[in-house]
Amino acid sequence: MDLHNGSLFWPTTAAETFHERKKLPIDDHYDVLIIGGGMSGALCAYTLLQENLKIALVDKRVMATGSSSANTGLLQFSNDIMLFELIEQIGEEKAVRFYKLCQSAIGQLENIANTAAKDSDFIRRKSICFASTDEDIKKVQKEYAVLKKHGFPVSYWTEEDMKQHLPFSKPAALITHGDAEVNPFTFVRGILDYVEHKGGHLFENAEVTNVTEKKDHVSIETSIGTFHASQIIYAIGYETPPIGEKIGADINRSYAIATQPIDDLSEWEGRSLIWETKRPYLYMRTTADGRIIAGGLDEDEPEAPQSEDWINNRAHRLKQEIEKLFPMMDIQIAYAWGASFGESLDNLPFIGKHPDKKRQYYLLGYGGNGTVYSMLGSHILKDLILQRPNPDAEIVKLDR
Ligand SMILES: Cc1cc2nc3c(=O)[nH]c(=O)nc-3n(C[C@H](O)[C@H](O)[C@H](O)COP(=O)(O)OP(=O)(O)OC[C@H]3O[C@@H](n4cnc5c(N)ncnc54)[C@H](O)[C@@H]3O)c2cc1C
């Protein structure tokens, strides 16, 4: 399955995109084998290494070249499902706890960026989520009130406030503070290099073809040989339908562009992350080298688009959306891509132990906040694997 097509921006920012990893012999036994070397697998490996576990990471591709290289790199504590909606869905305690976990995950990602992935342009930003229509003003007000009540750093802007801060105006906006942007490709690559340096075993171009649970271990057949591990984690992204069948998931596709660097971004208040209340939404951010990245126009098709003309057509529409907000900027498309994109039907990720298997775990960060889910999920799985209590696991478990 092609996870993405078109021209990706992030891989062009890395010095040696496809440097060969050291070829290692397969050890007799690993504590944990992680299938998938994207954002989820890399963060799991990082988190488990802190516990001195012996880790193997296997990927059928070159690592970091799956969906994680198509990621637009917005990190937010707000989710596709607003907090007040999540409260209606799962109750106040769990919903607020989930939002708090997302907020903490941004701090954990920042720590990793400062230590293991220093070239990842992690920058704290505020987010501006504007009401797409007058009807959505109430929604923004309700969300503002509930976030404020639970101590999240938020502000509310009226239409007048917006005019003072930005060259465009919308009926209202919710401002969340303490979000961030990152270059997801160099971030994952940095973590993988760190994991390798700290003794994790990385195997690229190694497809897992069969997994069998034995009495005291798991046997994992791959295209390069058989591995044995005490536990395994599936961090396989959007390619295989999740086992959370009770809940279900949709694989759709989405589009993004990166522009040529813009001469003057001073009209872009705080270089904020900009998105909206409409679903699916349009969103934009800037990059460390002064580009604009915009994404959206989701379509109900599971496969990444094949046609270059189709991708270019969507890219042009994204460019027009930027021009509507920032008409003074000269927008030239430099990169345009389309990619598969997974969302669970209840807007929560799938993280946890397989309900019927003893030694198999999943980390599937479905949803627009996938990176934040990968981070918080790596901590939940660490606890489950080490048999430590983790009450948060209940919120995202596979058979919820
Ligand atoms: C256009 C777009 C924009 C996005 N924007 C954002 C954003 O702004 N912020 C955000 O947080 N998230 C965003 N996301 C989501 C984010 O990209 C995902 O959450 C993230 O990439 C998921 O990482 P992963 O490791 O689960 O998947 P991947 O990066 O796809 O890694 C999974 C790996 O598993 C490997 N694999 C699968 N099956 C096997 C097998 N049988 N054997 C061996 N290896 C296997 C694959 O080769 C792949 O490398 C966006 C996604 C898209 C498509």
The ligand as a Gaussian input file, in Angstrom:
#p B3LYP/6-31G(d) Opt

LIG

0 1
 C       -1.187000      14.451000       5.612000
 C       -1.030000      14.119000       7.071000
 C       -0.878000      15.132000       7.987000
 C       -0.735000      14.832000       9.345000
 N       -0.538000      15.846000      10.212000
 C       -0.355000      15.582000      11.530000
 C       -0.079000      16.634000      12.437000
 O       -0.022000      17.817000      12.057000
 N        0.146000      16.303000      13.732000
 C        0.099000      15.017000      14.175000
 O        0.311000      14.772000      15.359000
 N       -0.159000      14.001000      13.320000
 C       -0.391000      14.257000      12.019000
 N       -0.616000      13.231000      11.146000
 C       -0.696000      11.870000      11.682000
 C        0.688000      11.278000      11.805000
 O        1.332000      11.313000      10.578000
 C        0.564000       9.851000      12.295000
 O       -0.015000       9.856000      13.581000
 C        1.908000       9.162000      12.405000
 O        2.631000       9.249000      11.239000
 C        1.693000       7.723000      12.753000
 O        2.938000       7.157000      12.964000
 P        3.110000       5.599000      12.936000
 O        4.437000       5.304000      13.440000
 O        1.931000       5.009000      13.623000
 O        2.936000       5.247000      11.392000
 P        4.062000       5.182000      10.240000
 O        4.913000       6.376000      10.239000
 O        3.328000       4.881000       8.966000
 O        4.936000       3.949000      10.672000
 C        4.435000       2.633000      10.643000
 C        5.514000       1.747000      10.101000
 O        5.108000       0.392000      10.228000
 C        5.696000      -0.324000       9.185000
 N        4.977000      -1.593000       8.995000
 C        3.656000      -1.782000       8.755000
 N        3.385000      -3.098000       8.630000
 C        4.564000      -3.759000       8.815000
 C        4.939000      -5.128000       8.793000
 N        4.072000      -6.126000       8.575000
 N        6.261000      -5.446000       8.991000
 C        7.172000      -4.461000       9.228000
 N        6.859000      -3.156000       9.247000
 C        5.574000      -2.807000       9.042000
 C        5.556000       0.610000       7.989000
 O        6.489000       0.307000       6.984000
 C        5.773000       1.983000       8.610000
 O        7.087000       2.472000       8.436000
 C       -0.765000      13.482000       9.781000
 C       -0.912000      12.460000       8.841000
 C       -1.042000      12.762000       7.513000
 C       -1.187000      11.647000       6.537000

